[in-house]
Amino acid sequence: MRAIIQRVSQANVEVNGNTMGSITIGLLVLLGIENEDSEEDAEWLANKIVALRIFADDEGLMNRSVMDLNGELLVVSQFTLHAKYKKGTRPSFIRAARPDHAIPLYNAFCLTLEKLTGKPTQTGEFGADMDVHLTNDGPVTIFIDTKNKE
C-alpha cells in the first residue's frame, strides 16, 4: 500500500458535485492498493498514520498526532499511486489492484482507522472520478509505502 498523507486545515471530496466526505483539522490520506497488499499492510499503515507526530505542539514543534488533536481523517482511493513510468511517457497502472482485491482492503483500512480513533473515517467513493479540495497546512505531505518501511 502506498499513501500520501497531507496535514490539512480542511478537506473534502466530491463526486458529481455531491460531497462524499468532509473534514476540518486532520489528515487527508490518498491511498493506493496493489495486488500484493494484505490486511496486515492495511493494519500497519493505519497504525502508523494515526501515530505520526506531524502537528505542532504549543512550542511550534511537530510533536502531536492526529489522535492527540482529536483530528479527523479523510481517505480517498487513488490507484495512480502505483503508476509505472519507466518506459515512455504514458504511465502503466498494472500494479494497482483490481476492485475485487482493493475494495475489501480499502474498507479494512478505513475500519481500522475508525477503531483506532473512535470516530468515523470520512471517505470518497472507491473508483469514482472525484474532486478533492484541501487546504494543506504547512504544507506537510508525507509518503509511506508498506513495501519500503523507511
Long-range contacts (C-beta under 8 A, 24 or more apart in sequence): 1-31, 1-32, 1-33, 1-34, 1-37, 1-41, 1-42, 1-45, 1-105, 1-109, 1-145, 1-146, 2-31, 2-32, 2-34, 2-81, 2-82, 2-143, 2-144, 2-145, 2-146, 3-29, 3-30, 3-31, 3-32, 3-45, 3-49, 3-81, 3-143, 3-144, 3-145, 4-29, 4-30, 4-78, 4-81, 4-141, 4-142, 4-143, 5-29, 5-49, 5-52, 5-54, 5-141, 5-142, 5-143, 5-144, 6-30, 6-134, 6-136, 6-139, 6-140, 6-141, 6-142, 7-54, 7-55, 7-136, 7-137, 7-138, 7-139, 7-140, 7-141, 8-74, 8-134, 8-135, 8-136, 8-137, 9-135, 9-137, 10-134, 10-135, 11-74, 11-132, 11-133, 11-134, 11-135, 12-74, 12-132, 12-133, 12-134, 13-74, 13-76, 13-122, 13-123, 13-124, 13-130, 13-131, 13-132, 13-133, 14-130, 14-131, 14-133, 15-124, 15-125, 15-128, 15-129, 15-130, 15-131, 20-122, 20-123, 20-124, 20-125, 20-130, 21-74, 21-75, 21-76, 21-122, 21-123, 21-124, 22-74, 22-122, 23-71, 23-72, 23-73, 23-74, 23-122, 24-72, 25-69, 25-71, 25-72, 25-137, 26-66, 26-69, 26-71, 26-72, 26-73, 26-74, 27-52, 27-66, 27-71, 27-72, 27-73, 27-74, 28-74, 28-76, 28-132, 28-134, 29-73, 29-74, 29-75, 29-76, 30-76, 30-78, 30-81, 30-132, 31-75, 31-76, 31-77, 31-78, 31-81, 31-106, 31-109, 32-77, 32-78, 32-79, 32-80, 32-81, 32-82, 32-96, 33-77, 33-79, 33-82, 33-96, 33-97, 33-101, 33-102, 33-105, 33-106, 34-82, 34-95, 34-96, 34-97, 35-95, 35-96, 35-97, 35-98, 35-101, 36-147, 37-97, 37-101, 37-105, 37-146, 38-105, 39-105, 39-108, 41-105, 41-146, 42-105, 42-108, 42-109, 42-112, 43-108, 43-112, 44-146, 44-149, 45-109, 45-144, 45-146, 46-109, 46-112, 46-113, 46-116, 47-112, 47-116, 48-144, 49-73, 49-113, 49-144, 50-113, 50-116, 50-117, 52-142, 54-140, 54-142, 62-140, 66-117, 67-116, 67-117, 70-119, 72-119, 72-122, 73-113, 73-117, 73-121, 73-122, 74-121, 74-122, 74-123, 74-124, 75-106, 75-109, 75-110, 75-113, 75-121, 75-122, 75-123, 75-124, 76-123, 76-124, 76-130, 76-132, 77-102, 77-106, 77-124, 77-126, 77-127, 99-126, 99-127, 102-126
